[in-house]
């Protein structure tokens, strides 16, 4: 069965390579293989490229488990990126006729993939006026007898919404009461003592993580699935049919990355903080733009003037005329916004934002024209 | 929805690392990353690990296309191994209620995965007496109005069955008459002027290939899907939801491999020929074993004595007592055989086979008791 176009991904595929200033990339600036191998230059020399350990290299499994409070081996399996992890969870947990609740604006995968599996999906709108927060009452209203899971990214793409603390406790309580799976794509999260994975909070949670966003290594296509042991066991059977293993090459590079994660993550945090500071200062005096800059993650949803009713046209013309690249809100089913990435090195971000402001003024004038 | 255990893969996972003499591995002896990088030692130095080209690196696409007669760009997409490619084809082409025909003994994926998709599957038994050939009449008898595709590996695992020439022409004619997709896992094939991919013979063929078997590089987890452009286009949309890309690291290594494929494939051919010669000479005088050694591919199905009715017990005891490792016929739903790999370097294969013979004699004596 075919599946609907993935609008964000297609927009990226079509335009990304024309970008001079990529202000929309969700990943932190990517490292090169050479940079990663600097501290272990001989790491690949004798690495035999057979299937490797089917459940994953034991040393790498240990490193990934160390990110979580629950470090039981049976709570973890590996996959080619969190995106694939999300599909595997849906493949195992969903049957035709099941009902899924997700959030909007959000990542289109959580809507279309369950539909592709024969499930139905209801979308809960995030509270725009309240910093894109999740309103639990709306989740309650979306519940049906067939509801099987809540399925969303936390932190979310494109809004950066991070449901945690008391809000997450209440959400978990709701899931527990209705016996729901809580499936969270945590690709924008690096769990630590202050920010727990929901897999450490709820017994029917299954989450995904990867090295693609905060670690700046999407090119490894390495991720994992973490959570309820019976789901992990079923996915391990399913992996034999779908991937066998992630392979020793990618796993060795992932191990090297996780061993030096302190420095990778510090560099990422500094990049994001630097970009946020420039953005905040610009937003404070911008006549046209506003944004709820998120606490976590590397994406935000930038509000463009209400008068711009076709975000795709705006983004396309902006790219053509200035080289500034955004994914338009239209790709997330939400006009009035563009998706902004916070983790790239942009030469002279201040002046790029100034160019954006000037282009927008002219665009609005021509529109009134 | 869960899926049934994949018996061969689970057997491999459980026992493979105990093997001293792995006589069952389907891949040609794996290369190390260092060996592969010998001719291009700087290849990874400046390789940025972003998502890379979403449809795949253009130079790599060109190399893969060069394996086929039909070299149109729209006939090719990349994936993490042929195994994954097979699932993607099924994901796009199959709907609940469809009917699939596959062959036996064969790779369990072609039975269970369609069933997991809600399809029904009929299995056509290969002609054991006639070198495991495919009997077209049996395919005809298995046809139903709902039959959507033929789905099998060619050459096949575990029998090495290679359907080609006139037999393949007739099979294609049958598919054409009934408007069937012909989906062939060609992971054991390296297409050349003498051995054509079925994607070059039939307009409704979709095939998979990879570097895992003949190229000795399963650790790259790199493969491709080749065939009917409308299926490839639908899979490209689907890839956005499931993998995004294969990533620049794996693709660069794949490019290096394909650029030196003449030497990789020659080494593989020599290994297989050497092992076949030793096997043939042993089989000629073996009182207990016989085998139809296949024309193509790197696997064969070794006939064990009829008196051994539990191939799993035989294989387990053989491994424990001698370190010789086989996947038993039971994993393929066929007693009386073990699956043999032809592409590994086995130190002193003659004497290992002698050990196998001696163990078997004792095993039979103990069985008679």
Interface residues (C-beta under 8 A of the other chain):
Chain A: X1 X2 X3 X4 X5 X6 X9 X10 X12 X13 X27 X30 X31 X32 X33 X34 X36 X37 X44 X45 X46 X47 X48 X49 X50 X51 X52 X54 X55 X80 X81 X83 X84 X87 X91 X92 X94 X95 X96 X109 X112 X113 X116 X118 X216 X217 X218 X219 X220 X221 X234 X237 X238 X240 X241 X242 X243 X244 X245 X246 X247 X248 X249 X250 X253
Chain B: X1 X2 X3 X4 X5 X6 X9 X10 X12 X13 X27 X30 X31 X32 X33 X34 X36 X37 X44 X45 X46 X47 X48 X49 X50 X51 X52 X54 X55 X80 X81 X83 X84 X87 X91 X92 X94 X95 X96 X109 X112 X113 X116 X118 X216 X217 X218 X219 X220 X221 X234 X237 X238 X240 X241 X242 X243 X244 X245 X246 X247 X248 X249 X250 X253
